[in-house]
Amino acid sequence: MRSKTSERTPVQVDCPHIHKIIKKDSPLAKIESSSFKKQITNSSLHCDICETRAPKLWICLHNRCRAVVCHTSSKSHMRNHFDKENRDDSCHSIFVNPHTLKILCHACSSELNPFGDNNFLTSEARTYLKTVIRYLQMKRNKSQISIDQIPIDVPGLVGLKNLGNTCYANAALQCLSNTPALADFFNYCDAYIPQILYISKHPNYKLGEYFGQFVKAMWNGTSPIFVPVQLMNEIRKYNEVFRGHGQQDSMEFLRCVLDILHEELPYPQFMPGKVSKNGECIYMNQTISTSTSSNNSHNVCETISSTSSTTTKTSTTDRIQRRQSTRNSIISQIFQGTLESRIKCLHCKKEYLKEENFYDLQIQIDKKFKLKSSEKFPENLSSSSSSSGSGSVMGSLAGWLGMNSRVVRLQDCLSSFCAIENLTGEDKYRCDKCESLNDCQKRLRITRLPETLCIQLKRFRYESCFSSKIATHVQFPMEDLDMRPYCKDLSNEKGNPELADTLNITKYDLYGLIHHRGVLGGGHYIAYVKNPIDKNWYEYDDTFVTRKSEADISRLEAFVLFYHKKGSEKDRERTEMSSKINGDSTAETCYFISRLWFNRWQFMTAPGPITNYDFICPHGGVNTRRYPNIHNMVVKVPFSVYTTFVNKYGTDGSLPFHSADNAISGCTFCEQEEKILEQRRRKEDEDIRKIDTNSIKRGEYWFLISAPWLLSWHYFKSGGSPPGPIDNYHFLNEDGSPKVGMERGINYRGINERVWSYFEHVYGGGPVCVRNAIDLYAPNPLISDYTKHGKSSKTKWIKKSKI
């Protein structure tokens, strides 16, 4: 049971006691000692009176005291210390928790948050308390920094609480939150997120919402520690691997997050000039199957929001295969590149070409590569040794276990990744022309470089007998990693200039790194990130945030590396255009452009053509009912800047949007269409409620219907777009037979005949699927009836479609 102080939220009031403290000595008095810092870092700190440890510990901030006391539900040495030591001329009432970094005044029963909007704190008090918190947030460092070097006001220095072996998730999340284009999207393009979820037709998806809250807390929050409970709970719904409290792979977690966000947050793009008969604009995005589930009830009018608690069994690998769609999202714009695989049959010389999208490159660093990659280490190492037998065996074993001290460059690993690979023996490739397994050669080449390049060094080796971790140090460049040698030569791609342009900028700078410390199956993940504000490197070890030097980073055993494209010309353009946008533009007509495109221009080297389809309607205006926060979805730029953008990047055919008085008014056509659509929503909802039932009469059948389609209809009547034709091929094969592995509530649901007829009349589609029970794999009653009379199943489908 928690104490009363920990249960309630302390009120922020004007605390007179803090002003007594800041007039005394340094805020780091006593706590800056190496022994004291060591106890905080290794969690050995305990109460001065008893053996209570974190998180129930509090440190008195009186500069000549700094007593460590506890406060639990059964005892409070904090209160005892306050009653004993507090005097009129001193102040022993203010305490800081070294675990949660919260500061409380015991006398005022109030929380003092220097990062919040507490107007009662003076600037001196804020600086004093921020210094204490930032210092406690740092781990014990060999090279102690001075009080003036503590970054008290740098945004983004927020630790993440470990929820039980979730360091793998914390490390990946820290690198994602420090990816500038992604952070800017959730901080400044968040007005688009509800509309994007509206387009994707996934009303119960929550990861985009929770990830946005996480990013805002990391950069605009009021706490030095964020607790990602909701974020982790949502991710665990998609992949059961991350449930429980076992240690997991940080890269696998990263891929899972990117795949889900890509599915949830497609870019809104209209098909130019195409409007459906109901007034809705047609989107260029394909509809993807929902992975949520509802309970097994068949009532179509039941609340669908309960489906968010159901989990999917889809693996991340399956999601990666579905990622190869053509639709764009903020995720694909930032992380997605394209890799070409070319396989040549050595018998008939036929070549097989395949292109695949990737979010990360998985690079091998095994012993076999190291011996081939350097001229200093010939393949036959034992030839120069007098003890060829034992030396060769021990050398091979040491290399296999990752014990060699030999150093490999990242460029060497990339060269090996793109080198010609001979497919022989068990790796033979089946040639369609030869109709046999033949010896082949395989080669990989990058055909499109991503804006953010994520490289995983495969340090974990899995064999049938046992597994190991490769501890070889890989030297990686901090700046100017040139990827041109590993890209396909596109100089002759005259018919595809856009593809060639993607490789014009090939140099990258490092901004993030995930380090794994320890052995395979355990250990600990730590993130190292370069802060985009002060350009310093920081170590993020769960709740601890410690500044590091570039030399510290270069010595790390990297597991995942994050690089972003660099371009000096692009930086000069951003500086010049930003000064004009932020300057006085009253003499020019202002144009409005999408914040989504502006986000790409600010942080990507290839933002693509300007598009206003993100927010304008087919009539060239703005649907203000659909976009109530339109001013937060656009950026106002002077005509001269807009002209520069158009001349350099072009447009996708969307109309320019400007206003003489800089005001945005709603489109009258869209307003009228929205009224008509709202009437339709109410009518369909009322009609279905009248005919929907929880049971059927004897002799009637259940009509099975796609659960994702039914979910999209519920979203429509709640204000979304119409769902389109019924698509029961979500759970049926082309011949009408059930697909394998379909689940009731997740893939299909049951409705009565009148509801089916209503939906079929309004939306069309199909095919019809009937059962005596809501069970897809139960016998089809119509097939059974017609089989007795010698009729075919095809006749059954034609007859039932006329219902």
GIJOPE-V763208 format. One record per residue. RES is the residue in three letters. PHI is phi in whole degrees, -180 to 180 (999 if undefined). Layout:
res:RES phi:PHI
res:RES phi:PHI
This chain:
res:MET phi:999
res:ARG phi:-79
res:SER phi:-74
res:LYS phi:-64
res:THR phi:-67
res:SER phi:-79
res:GLU phi:-79
res:ARG phi:-91
res:THR phi:-89
res:PRO phi:-61
res:VAL phi:-84
res:GLN phi:-87
res:VAL phi:-131
res:ASP phi:-73
res:CYS phi:-98
res:PRO phi:-77
res:HIS phi:-75
res:ILE phi:-65
res:HIS phi:-71
res:LYS phi:-73
res:ILE phi:-75
res:ILE phi:-68
res:LYS phi:-84
res:LYS phi:-89
res:ASP phi:-78
res:SER phi:-59
res:PRO phi:-67
res:LEU phi:-99
res:ALA phi:-55
res:LYS phi:73
res:ILE phi:-73
res:GLU phi:-86
res:SER phi:-68
res:SER phi:-64
res:SER phi:-67
res:PHE phi:-66
res:LYS phi:-65
res:LYS phi:-65
res:GLN phi:-65
res:ILE phi:-69
res:THR phi:-66
res:ASN phi:-94
res:SER phi:61
res:SER phi:-95
res:LEU phi:-66
res:HIS phi:-141
res:CYS phi:-61
res:ASP phi:-67
res:ILE phi:-103
res:CYS phi:-130
res:GLU phi:-100
res:THR phi:-63
res:ARG phi:-120
res:ALA phi:-58
res:PRO phi:-98
res:LYS phi:-93
res:LEU phi:-96
res:TRP phi:-138
res:ILE phi:-109
res:CYS phi:-70
res:LEU phi:-89
res:HIS phi:-63
res:ASN phi:-65
res:ARG phi:-101
res:CYS phi:-115
res:ARG phi:51
res:ALA phi:-67
res:VAL phi:-106
res:VAL phi:-130
res:CYS phi:-112
res:HIS phi:-149
res:THR phi:-124
res:SER phi:-70
res:SER phi:-99
res:LYS phi:-153
res:SER phi:-146
res:HIS phi:-73
res:MET phi:-64
res:ARG phi:-64
res:ASN phi:-62
res:HIS phi:-65
res:PHE phi:-65
res:ASP phi:-66
res:LYS phi:-84
res:GLU phi:-96
res:ASN phi:-69
res:ARG phi:-133
res:ASP phi:-65
res:ASP phi:-98
res:SER phi:-137
res:CYS phi:-143
res:HIS phi:-116
res:SER phi:-105
res:ILE phi:-105
res:PHE phi:-130
res:VAL phi:-121
res:ASN phi:-89
res:PRO phi:-70
res:HIS phi:-93
res:THR phi:-96
res:LEU phi:63
res:LYS phi:-89
res:ILE phi:-119
res:LEU phi:-124
res:CYS phi:-103
res:HIS phi:-67
res:ALA phi:-70
res:CYS phi:-92
res:SER phi:54
res:SER phi:-133
res:GLU phi:-95
res:LEU phi:-108
res:ASN phi:-111
res:PRO phi:-72
res:PHE phi:-93
res:GLY phi:-91
res:ASP phi:-98
res:ASN phi:-75
res:ASN phi:-75
res:PHE phi:-80
res:LEU phi:-86
res:THR phi:-77
res:SER phi:-62
res:GLU phi:-65
res:ALA phi:-67
res:ARG phi:-62
res:THR phi:-61
res:TYR phi:-61
res:LEU phi:-70
res:LYS phi:-63
res:THR phi:-64
res:VAL phi:-61
res:ILE phi:-65
res:ARG phi:-62
res:TYR phi:-71
res:LEU phi:-66
res:GLN phi:-75
res:MET phi:-84
res:LYS phi:-79
res:ARG phi:-62
res:ASN phi:-120
res:LYS phi:-64
res:SER phi:-101
res:GLN phi:-65
res:ILE phi:-96
res:SER phi:-78
res:ILE phi:-64
res:ASP phi:-73
res:GLN phi:-92
res:ILE phi:-72
res:PRO phi:-80
res:ILE phi:-79
res:ASP phi:-118
res:VAL phi:-83
res:PRO phi:-68
res:GLY phi:91
res:LEU phi:-88
res:VAL phi:-121
res:GLY phi:-86
res:LEU phi:-119
res:LYS phi:-72
res:ASN phi:-80
res:LEU phi:-92
res:GLY phi:116
res:ASN phi:58
res:THR phi:-105
res:CYS phi:-63
res:TYR phi:-62
res:ALA phi:-75
res:ASN phi:-60
res:ALA phi:-65
res:ALA phi:-67
res:LEU phi:-66
res:GLN phi:-63
res:CYS phi:-68
res:LEU phi:-67
res:SER phi:-68
res:ASN phi:-101
res:THR phi:-83
res:PRO phi:-55
res:ALA phi:-64
res:LEU phi:-72
res:ALA phi:-64
res:ASP phi:-66
res:PHE phi:-60
res:PHE phi:-79
res:ASN phi:-87
res:TYR phi:-121
res:CYS phi:-112
res:ASP phi:-67
res:ALA phi:-66
res:TYR phi:-81
res:ILE phi:-61
res:PRO phi:-60
res:GLN phi:-70
res:ILE phi:-67
res:LEU phi:-64
res:TYR phi:-63
res:ILE phi:-71
res:SER phi:-72
res:LYS phi:58
res:HIS phi:-125
res:PRO phi:-65
res:ASN phi:-101
res:TYR phi:-73
res:LYS phi:-124
res:LEU phi:-63
res:GLY phi:-58
res:GLU phi:-67
res:TYR phi:-71
res:PHE phi:-67
res:GLY phi:-64
res:GLN phi:-63
res:PHE phi:-63
res:VAL phi:-63
res:LYS phi:-63
res:ALA phi:-67
res:MET phi:-72
res:TRP phi:-113
res:ASN phi:-127
res:GLY phi:-79
res:THR phi:-118
res:SER phi:-140
res:PRO phi:-77
res:ILE phi:-134
res:PHE phi:-115
res:VAL phi:-107
res:PRO phi:-86
res:VAL phi:-68
res:GLN phi:-63
res:LEU phi:-62
res:MET phi:-68
res:ASN phi:-62
res:GLU phi:-69
res:ILE phi:-66
res:ARG phi:-66
res:LYS phi:-68
res:TYR phi:-88
res:ASN phi:-142
res:GLU phi:-70
res:VAL phi:-60
res:PHE phi:-92
res:ARG phi:-81
res:GLY phi:81
res:HIS phi:-127
res:GLY phi:-86
res:GLN phi:-72
res:GLN phi:-125
res:ASP phi:-81
res:SER phi:-66
res:MET phi:-70
res:GLU phi:-64
res:PHE phi:-64
res:LEU phi:-61
res:ARG phi:-62
res:CYS phi:-61
res:VAL phi:-62
res:LEU phi:-65
res:ASP phi:-64
res:ILE phi:-67
res:LEU phi:-64
res:HIS phi:-63
res:GLU phi:-71
res:GLU phi:-78
res:LEU phi:-121
res:PRO phi:-72
res:TYR phi:-66
res:PRO phi:-77
res:GLN phi:-136
res:PHE phi:-88
res:MET phi:-76
res:PRO phi:-57
res:GLY phi:75
res:LYS phi:-114
res:VAL phi:-132
res:SER phi:-75
res:LYS phi:-66
res:ASN phi:-92
res:GLY phi:91
res:GLU phi:-82
res:CYS phi:-80
res:ILE phi:-91
res:TYR phi:-95
res:MET phi:-89
res:ASN phi:-113
res:GLN phi:-78
res:THR phi:-85
res:ILE phi:-108
res:SER phi:-70
res:THR phi:-75
res:SER phi:-112
res:THR phi:-94
res:SER phi:-140
res:SER phi:-113
res:ASN phi:-73
res:ASN phi:-89
res:SER phi:-68
res:HIS phi:-101
res:ASN phi:-71
res:VAL phi:-69
res:CYS phi:-94
res:GLU phi:-71
res:THR phi:-72
res:ILE phi:-87
res:SER phi:-62
res:SER phi:-69
res:THR phi:-70
res:SER phi:-67
res:SER phi:-86
res:THR phi:-88
res:THR phi:-105
res:THR phi:-107
res:LYS phi:-102
res:THR phi:-71
res:SER phi:-80
res:THR phi:-64
res:THR phi:-61
res:ASP phi:-62
res:ARG phi:-65
res:ILE phi:-64
res:GLN phi:-66
res:ARG phi:-75
res:ARG phi:-68
res:GLN phi:-75
res:SER phi:-81
res:THR phi:-89
res:ARG phi:-73
res:ASN phi:-103
res:SER phi:-149
res:ILE phi:-61
res:ILE phi:-70
res:SER phi:-66
res:GLN phi:-65
res:ILE phi:-89
res:PHE phi:-105
res:GLN phi:-87
res:GLY phi:-121
res:THR phi:-128
res:LEU phi:-121
res:GLU phi:-101
res:SER phi:-110
res:ARG phi:-121
res:ILE phi:-116
res:LYS phi:-119
res:CYS phi:-74
res:LEU phi:-79
res:HIS phi:-93
res:CYS phi:-105
res:LYS phi:70
res:LYS phi:-71
res:GLU phi:-112
res:TYR phi:-115
res:LEU phi:-115
res:LYS phi:-144
res:GLU phi:-113
res:GLU phi:-135
res:ASN phi:-82
res:PHE phi:-141
res:TYR phi:-102
res:ASP phi:-152
res:LEU phi:-100
res:GLN phi:-100
res:ILE phi:-110
res:GLN phi:-80
res:ILE phi:-136
res:ASP phi:-83
res:LYS phi:-63
res:LYS phi:-59
res:PHE phi:-68
res:LYS phi:-62
res:LEU phi:-71
res:LYS phi:-91
res:SER phi:-84
res:SER phi:-128
res:GLU phi:-72
res:LYS phi:-75
res:PHE phi:-126
res:PRO phi:-64
res:GLU phi:-63
res:ASN phi:-93
res:LEU phi:-68
res:SER phi:-75
res:SER phi:-66
res:SER phi:-94
res:SER phi:-110
res:SER phi:-71
res:SER phi:-101
res:SER phi:-64
res:GLY phi:-70
res:SER phi:-67
res:GLY phi:-64
res:SER phi:-66
res:VAL phi:-65
res:MET phi:-66
res:GLY phi:-65
res:SER phi:-66
res:LEU phi:-64
res:ALA phi:-64
res:GLY phi:-66
res:TRP phi:-64
res:LEU phi:-84
res:GLY phi:76
res:MET phi:-94
res:ASN phi:-67
res:SER phi:-92
res:ARG phi:-63
res:VAL phi:-107
res:VAL phi:-122
res:ARG phi:-87
res:LEU phi:-60
res:GLN phi:-62
res:ASP phi:-65
res:CYS phi:-64
res:LEU phi:-67
res:SER phi:-64
res:SER phi:-65
res:PHE phi:-61
res:CYS phi:-98
res:ALA phi:-75
res:ILE phi:-69
res:GLU phi:-114
res:ASN phi:-87
res:LEU phi:-97
res:THR phi:-132
res:GLY phi:60
res:GLU phi:-71
res:ASP phi:-96
res:LYS phi:-57
res:TYR phi:-105
res:ARG phi:-83
res:CYS phi:-91
res:ASP phi:-67
res:LYS phi:-71
res:CYS phi:-81
res:GLU phi:57
res:SER phi:-159
res:LEU phi:-82
res:ASN phi:-125
res:ASP phi:-68
res:CYS phi:-137
res:GLN phi:-121
res:LYS phi:-126
res:ARG phi:-144
res:LEU phi:-109
res:ARG phi:-143
res:ILE phi:-83
res:THR phi:-105
res:ARG phi:-147
res:LEU phi:-84
res:PRO phi:-78
res:GLU phi:-67
res:THR phi:-115
res:LEU phi:-98
res:CYS phi:-109
res:ILE phi:-120
res:GLN phi:-101
res:LEU phi:-91
res:LYS phi:-76
res:ARG phi:-91
res:PHE phi:-102
res:ARG phi:-110
res:TYR phi:-117
res:GLU phi:-123
res:SER phi:-66
res:CYS phi:-83
res:PHE phi:-157
res:SER phi:-121
res:SER phi:-153
res:LYS phi:-115
res:ILE phi:-89
res:ALA phi:-97
res:THR phi:-60
res:HIS phi:-77
res:VAL phi:-111
res:GLN phi:-73
res:PHE phi:-127
res:PRO phi:-73
res:MET phi:-78
res:GLU phi:-140
res:ASP phi:58
res:LEU phi:-73
res:ASP phi:-95
res:MET phi:-95
res:ARG phi:-59
res:PRO phi:-62
res:TYR phi:-106
res:CYS phi:-107
res:LYS phi:-68
res:ASP phi:-74
res:LEU phi:-108
res:SER phi:-67
res:ASN phi:-98
res:GLU phi:-83
res:LYS phi:-69
res:GLY phi:-81
res:ASN phi:-137
res:PRO phi:-64
res:GLU phi:-63
res:LEU phi:-66
res:ALA phi:-67
res:ASP phi:-66
res:THR phi:-66
res:LEU phi:-105
res:ASN phi:-66
res:ILE phi:-106
res:THR phi:-121
res:LYS phi:-100
res:TYR phi:-132
res:ASP phi:-115
res:LEU phi:-75
res:TYR phi:-132
res:GLY phi:-156
res:LEU phi:-155
res:ILE phi:-110
res:HIS phi:-114
res:HIS phi:-109
res:ARG phi:-109
res:GLY phi:114
res:VAL phi:-107
res:LEU phi:-64
res:GLY phi:89
res:GLY phi:-157
res:GLY phi:75
res:HIS phi:-151
res:TYR phi:-101
res:ILE phi:-134
res:ALA phi:-103
res:TYR phi:-127
res:VAL phi:-136
res:LYS phi:-90
res:ASN phi:-67
res:PRO phi:-72
res:ILE phi:-89
res:ASP phi:-99
res:LYS phi:65
res:ASN phi:-98
res:TRP phi:-89
res:TYR phi:-134
res:GLU phi:-95
res:TYR phi:-112
res:ASP phi:-109
res:ASP phi:56
res:THR phi:-82
res:PHE phi:-82
res:VAL phi:-130
res:THR phi:-131
res:ARG phi:-73
res:LYS phi:-131
res:SER phi:-94
res:GLU phi:-63
res:ALA phi:-63
res:ASP phi:-61
res:ILE phi:-68
res:SER phi:-65
res:ARG phi:-88
res:LEU phi:-74
res:GLU phi:-89
res:ALA phi:-71
res:PHE phi:-108
res:VAL phi:-134
res:LEU phi:-117
res:PHE phi:-118
res:TYR phi:-119
res:HIS phi:-122
res:LYS phi:-63
res:LYS phi:-122
res:GLY phi:-160
res:SER phi:-65
res:GLU phi:-64
res:LYS phi:-66
res:ASP phi:-64
res:ARG phi:-65
res:GLU phi:-64
res:ARG phi:-63
res:THR phi:-63
res:GLU phi:-66
res:MET phi:-69
res:SER phi:-65
res:SER phi:-65
res:LYS phi:-72
res:ILE phi:-66
res:ASN phi:-85
res:GLY phi:-86
res:ASP phi:-80
res:SER phi:-122
res:THR phi:-67
res:ALA phi:-81
res:GLU phi:-113
res:THR phi:-71
res:CYS phi:-99
res:TYR phi:-110
res:PHE phi:-108
res:ILE phi:-125
res:SER phi:-65
res:ARG phi:-66
res:LEU phi:-64
res:TRP phi:-69
res:PHE phi:-63
res:ASN phi:-62
res:ARG phi:-66
res:TRP phi:-66
res:GLN phi:-69
res:PHE phi:-124
res:MET phi:-122
res:THR phi:-78
res:ALA phi:-129
res:PRO phi:-73
res:GLY phi:82
res:PRO phi:-68
res:ILE phi:-64
res:THR phi:-129
res:ASN phi:-110
res:TYR phi:-66
res:ASP phi:-63
res:PHE phi:-137
res:ILE phi:-87
res:CYS phi:-96
res:PRO phi:-63
res:HIS phi:-89
res:GLY phi:87
res:GLY phi:-111
res:VAL phi:-128
res:ASN phi:-83
res:THR phi:-71
res:ARG phi:-71
res:ARG phi:-76
res:TYR phi:-119
res:PRO phi:-68
res:ASN phi:-106
res:ILE phi:-59
res:HIS phi:-67
res:ASN phi:-91
res:MET phi:-111
res:VAL phi:-130
res:VAL phi:-121
res:LYS phi:-90
res:VAL phi:-128
res:PRO phi:-65
res:PHE phi:-58
res:SER phi:-63
res:VAL phi:-69
res:TYR phi:-61
res:THR phi:-63
res:THR phi:-61
res:PHE phi:-62
res:VAL phi:-64
res:ASN phi:-64
res:LYS phi:-91
res:TYR phi:-110
res:GLY phi:73
res:THR phi:-131
res:ASP phi:-96
res:GLY phi:98
res:SER phi:-72
res:LEU phi:-70
res:PRO phi:-68
res:PHE phi:-123
res:HIS phi:-145
res:SER phi:-149
res:ALA phi:-64
res:ASP phi:-100
res:ASN phi:62
res:ALA phi:-106
res:ILE phi:-115
res:SER phi:-107
res:GLY phi:-76
res:CYS phi:-82
res:THR phi:-67
res:PHE phi:-64
res:CYS phi:-66
res:GLU phi:-61
res:GLN phi:-67
res:GLU phi:-65
res:GLU phi:-66
res:LYS phi:-64
res:ILE phi:-64
res:LEU phi:-67
res:GLU phi:-67
res:GLN phi:-62
res:ARG phi:-64
res:ARG phi:-59
res:ARG phi:-63
res:LYS phi:-66
res:GLU phi:-64
res:ASP phi:-62
res:GLU phi:-65
res:ASP phi:-63
res:ILE phi:-68
res:ARG phi:-61
res:LYS phi:-72
res:ILE phi:-106
res:ASP phi:-77
res:THR phi:-138
res:ASN phi:-93
res:SER phi:-148
res:ILE phi:-125
res:LYS phi:-84
res:ARG phi:-60
res:GLY phi:92
res:GLU phi:-94
res:TYR phi:-121
res:TRP phi:-85
res:PHE phi:-101
res:LEU phi:-84
res:ILE phi:-138
res:SER phi:-58
res:ALA phi:-65
res:PRO phi:-63
res:TRP phi:-66
res:LEU phi:-65
res:LEU phi:-65
res:SER phi:-69
res:TRP phi:-68
res:HIS phi:-61
res:TYR phi:-67
res:PHE phi:-62
res:LYS phi:-72
res:SER phi:-94
res:GLY phi:124
res:GLY phi:-87
res:SER phi:-87
res:PRO phi:-59
res:PRO phi:-79
res:GLY phi:86
res:PRO phi:-61
res:ILE phi:-63
res:ASP phi:-128
res:ASN phi:-82
res:TYR phi:-72
res:HIS phi:-63
res:PHE phi:-123
res:LEU phi:-118
res:ASN phi:-77
res:GLU phi:-62
res:ASP phi:-87
res:GLY phi:90
res:SER phi:-79
res:PRO phi:-69
res:LYS phi:-74
res:VAL phi:-78
res:GLY phi:81
res:MET phi:-77
res:GLU phi:-118
res:ARG phi:-64
res:GLY phi:90
res:ILE phi:-91
res:ASN phi:-106
res:TYR phi:-149
res:ARG phi:-140
res:GLY phi:-117
res:ILE phi:-135
res:ASN phi:-81
res:GLU phi:-65
res:ARG phi:-68
res:VAL phi:-66
res:TRP phi:-60
res:SER phi:-61
res:TYR phi:-64
res:PHE phi:-62
res:GLU phi:-65
res:HIS phi:-69
res:VAL phi:-81
res:TYR phi:-112
res:GLY phi:71
res:GLY phi:90
res:GLY phi:151
res:PRO phi:-81
res:VAL phi:-72
res:CYS phi:-141
res:VAL phi:-119
res:ARG phi:-148
res:ASN phi:-75
res:ALA phi:-133
res:ILE phi:-81
res:ASP phi:-146
res:LEU phi:-60
res:TYR phi:-95
res:ALA phi:-75
res:PRO phi:-60
res:ASN phi:-80
res:PRO phi:-63
res:LEU phi:-73
res:ILE phi:-64
res:SER phi:-63
res:ASP phi:-64
res:TYR phi:-77
res:THR phi:-64
res:LYS phi:-64
res:HIS phi:-101
res:GLY phi:79
res:LYS phi:-88
res:SER phi:-89
res:SER phi:-66
res:LYS phi:-64
res:THR phi:-61
res:LYS phi:-60
res:TRP phi:-65
res:ILE phi:-66
res:LYS phi:-66
res:LYS phi:-71
res:SER phi:-67
res:LYS phi:-90
res:ILE phi:-67
